[in-house]
Each structure stands twice: as C-alpha cells, then as structure tokens.
Amino acid sequence: MNDIQRWLDENGFTLYFADAAGGSIYSNVEYAPRSAVVVGSEKYGISPEWSTVHHLSVHIPMMGTVDSLNAGVAASILAYEIRGQFGLTGH
C-alpha cells in the first residue's frame, strides 16, 4: 500500500474507481461523505498498484460507438455528481 492509499484508508475514505469496463452506473450510486475517485490514464487505465485496495467501480454510460472519455472529463462528471448528492451549490 502506498502513502496516498494508506492516508485515504486511515482517514475513512471510500474509494470509487472510474472503470469504463463496468461497475455501477455513476448516477445510481449513493456516495459516501468521504469519497475519493481514482481515474486511470486514458491509455492504460488504473494502475495495478491500486488493485489491492477495497473499492467500488463506477462507469459513465455513453451513447453510440464511443467507448471511453477523456480522464479529466470523466473525473469532472464524477466530482459533480458526488458534490450534487451532498447539496453543495458553490454559493
């Protein structure tokens, strides 16, 4: 376990992996108050060193023949959903 994994675990975060291959639809998940999202690179996905930690996989459904999103776009969509579930408006 690396330093960031250890810190997240010690501080009670629930990990959510953005996984184009499956998992729950991101908008159908009830996120924990302390949520951390792990997004892999667009070419290689999530690093294998993360495979040993407990996590939930989520995906963003897409229409047509597109099979992946830019990692930054995916992270933004997930962050927006989590933020919205806790009634945070930015005002």
Protein Blocks (a to p, Z undefined) as FASTA:
>chain_A
ZZklmmmmmnopacddddfkgcjdfklpccdfbdcdddddfklopafklmmpccdddddd
dehjbfbdcfklmmmmmmmmmmmmnopghZZ
